[in-house]
Amino acid sequence: EAKSIQDLSSYATNFSVRNLLHQEEKAAIGAKAAKLIPAGASVYLGAGTTCSALAKQLPKQAMNIFTDGLNIAMDLPVYPEIHSELFGGTIDHRLMRLSGSEVLSAMDQLHFDYAFLGVMGFHPERGFSCSAAFTATIKKAISRADKVVILMDSSKVNYIRAPRNVPLGDVDAVVSCGAVLYISELRLTTAPAHNSII
C-alpha cells in the first residue's frame, strides 16, 4: 500500500534538508552507478542529492557531463578527462539548480548516452514520483537519452510524494541500496514481499 504524500515544502523544495538524509546509502548508490558509465559517454546528471553522490565518484576517464545542478557542478571531480557543462537558466537556490527555457533549449541540442535522475518516490503501480519543479527537465532528459537510470534510496519505496509521475516504461534501470535493477527483468507487484525495488 502506498504511503501518504509528504509535506513538499520541507522535503522536495529544500536541498539542504535532503542532502543530510541517507548519506551512506546515497554514497553506495553513487559508487554503483558510476560503474555503469563507459569511457567516452555523454551523460546527463539531474540536480538531486543522490546524483551528487554519483558526481563525486565519477571515474577518471573520458566523458562529457551535462547538468542543470549547481551542486553537481561543484561536486564533479577535477579530472582533465571529464568535460562538463552547466546549463544556463534561472537560479533556484533552494533546489540548487537552474531552470527555465534556456535549460530545455540547451538539452534539445544534445544527445545523452545515459541520463541519471533522482526521484521523490516510487510505487509499482504509479511509477516514479517527481516534483513539479523538475517535471519538464526530467521529461526532456528522458526524451534525449538512450538509457535512463533512476538513483533512489530505500526511503523512496512505496511512497507517492507528488502527483506527477514517470512511468516504469520510461526507465531502463534503477540503482537502489547499491544494487542495479533492470526494469525489463523486474516483476513488480504491489505486495512488498514481491517488490524487486528495495
N, C-alpha and C positions, 0 to 999 in steps of 0.2 A: 504494500500500500504506500502510495506517495506521501511524503511528509509535507507539511504545510509550507506555503510561501513565507519566507522570512522577510523582515523589515529591510528593504533595499537601501534605505537612507544610510544605514551604518555598515552595510556589507558591500553591495555592488559598487557604490559610489565613493568608497574610501579606500584608496590604495594602501595607506599606512596601516589600517586595521588588517586588511587581508594579508599584507606582507609579513605579519607576525605569526600567522596561523600555519600549523603543519609544516614547519620549515624542514625538518629532517625528511619527511615523506616527499616533499617537493624536490629536495636535492636528489633523492634516489630516482625520482621520475625524470628529472633533467638529465642525469647521467645515462639512464637507459635510452632516452630519446636521442641523445647526442650520437649514439652508436648507429642510428638509422640513417644518418646523413652521409652520402657518398662524397668523395672528393669532386670538386667542380660543380656542386649542386647550387641551384638558385632557390633560396629559402625565404619564406615569409614567416616572421615571428610576431605573433599577436602581443598586445600590450597587457599581459597578465602576469601575476606573481609567479605562477608555475613556469611560464615561458621565460621569466627572468632566471630561474634555476637552470633552464636549458642554456640560455645565453652564456652564463658563467662557465659552462663546462664544454663549450664547443671545442672540437679537436683542432689541432694545429695543422690544418690542411686547406687547400684552396677551396673557397666557396664564396657565394655572393649572398649577403644577408640584407633583407629589406624589412623595415618595421615602421609602425606608427607609434611605437612605445618609447617614451623618453627614458624609462627605466631600462629598457633593452639596450638602447644606445649607450647608456652609462655602464652596463654590466658586461658588454661584449669584451672578450679578451683582446689585447692589443697585439695581434699577430699580423705580420705583413701579408700572409697568405689569405687573410679574410678581408674581403671588400664589403663595406657596409654603407647603407644609405638609409637616412631617416627622412620620411616623407614630410613635406611642409604642410601647414594647416593651422587650425586654431588650437591653442594650448589649453588642455583641461588639466589643471594642477591636481585636482582630487583623484583623477584616474591615471595621471602620469602618461598622457597620450596626446596625440594630435588628431584632429578630426576635421571634417568638412569636405567640400567638393574637391579641394586640392589633393587630398589623400586618395579619394576614389579615382580621380583623373589620372594620377600617377600610377595607380595599380592597373588601370586599363591598358597601359603601355607595356606591361610586364607579363612574363610567364614564370610561374614558380614550379619547380620540381616537387617541393614539399611546402605545405602550409601547416604550421604548428599553432594550435589555438587553445586558449583556456576557456572554460565554461563555468557557469554558476551552479549547474546541477544536471543530473541525469535520471531519467526514468525510462524503462524499457518500452513502454507503450507510447511515450510522448517525445522521446529523443533527448537532445541536449539543450538545456536552458541557457539563454544568453540575455544580457540586459539590453534595453532599448538603445543605450548609448553605443553599443558595439555591433548592433544588428547589421547595419549597412556595410560596415567594413568586413565583418565575418562572411557575409554573403558574397562580397566581391572577392575575397581571398579564396573562397571555395570555388568560385567560377573560374579563377585564373590558375588553379593548381592542379597538377596531375595526381598528387596524393595529399589527402587531408588527414592530419593526425591530431587527435584531441589529447591534451595533457590534463589529467584530472585526479586530484587526491580523493581518498576514500570517503571524506565527509560529504562529497557531492552526490553519492549514490542514493537513488530513490528520493531525491529532493527535486521539487519543481519550484525553483526560486524566481522564475519570471514567466510571463505568459508567452514569450517569444521563444521558438524552439528551432533547433537544427535537426532535421530528421536523420535517422540512422543511415539512410541511403546516401547521404551526402558525405559520409565519413568512411575512411578506409581502415583506420586503426585507432586504438586508444592505448595510451600509456598511463597506467594507474598502479600504485603500490610497487613501482619498479618493474612491472611486467608489461610486455607488449601484447595486446589482444587485437586480432584482426576481425573486423566486423563480418567479413564473409564466412568466417569459421565459427561464429558465435551462434548459440541457440538461446535467445533471450526470452525469458518469461517474466511475469510479474512476481513470481514466487521467489523470495530471497535465496532459498536453497539451490535454485537453478540459475540464479543470476550470474553470468560469467564475468560481469564487471564489478569487481570488489576491491 
